[in-house]
């Protein structure tokens, strides 16, 4: 396994958070130091703990470890086929702040909630 892939795996089970955009799971410190492996170019978590807390959630259900996204039916089902290998939440509770959703839209990035609890409540 390449070093870059090892950096994606959470280093501990404490302080885990999931990205509200792609559902990648890392520790708060990993998001702050390395950013989100999938969303860094437009969310810019690196060295911005406030942004990490705004755009991630500590409330998520289930974990999928995905190493070969292009070959995985689970990656297709979870809509993470275009994402980097790593650990992903099955469902992430929470919403991206409206101001960040607007910024993403202006950049041409489509935000789709990964919170399945909202779909069940409807």
Secondary structure in CASP SS format (residue, H / E / C, confidence):
PFRMAT SS
TARGET T0000
AUTHOR 0000-0000-0000
METHOD secondary structure of the structure
MODEL  1
X C 1.00
X C 1.00
X H 1.00
X H 1.00
X H 1.00
X H 1.00
X H 1.00
X H 1.00
X C 1.00
X C 1.00
X C 1.00
X C 1.00
X C 1.00
X C 1.00
X C 1.00
X E 1.00
X E 1.00
X E 1.00
X E 1.00
X C 1.00
X C 1.00
X C 1.00
X C 1.00
X E 1.00
X E 1.00
X E 1.00
X E 1.00
X H 1.00
X H 1.00
X H 1.00
X H 1.00
X H 1.00
X H 1.00
X H 1.00
X C 1.00
X C 1.00
X C 1.00
X C 1.00
X C 1.00
X H 1.00
X H 1.00
X H 1.00
X H 1.00
X C 1.00
X C 1.00
X C 1.00
X C 1.00
X C 1.00
X H 1.00
X H 1.00
X H 1.00
X H 1.00
X H 1.00
X H 1.00
X H 1.00
X E 1.00
X E 1.00
X C 1.00
X C 1.00
X E 1.00
X E 1.00
X E 1.00
X E 1.00
X E 1.00
X E 1.00
X E 1.00
X C 1.00
X C 1.00
X H 1.00
X H 1.00
X H 1.00
X C 1.00
X H 1.00
X H 1.00
X H 1.00
X H 1.00
X H 1.00
X C 1.00
X C 1.00
X C 1.00
X C 1.00
X C 1.00
X C 1.00
X C 1.00
X C 1.00
X E 1.00
X E 1.00
X E 1.00
X E 1.00
X E 1.00
X E 1.00
X E 1.00
X C 1.00
X C 1.00
X C 1.00
X C 1.00
X C 1.00
X H 1.00
X H 1.00
X H 1.00
X H 1.00
X H 1.00
X H 1.00
X H 1.00
X H 1.00
X H 1.00
X C 1.00
X C 1.00
X C 1.00
X C 1.00
X C 1.00
X C 1.00
X C 1.00
X C 1.00
X C 1.00
X H 1.00
X H 1.00
X H 1.00
X H 1.00
X H 1.00
X H 1.00
X C 1.00
END
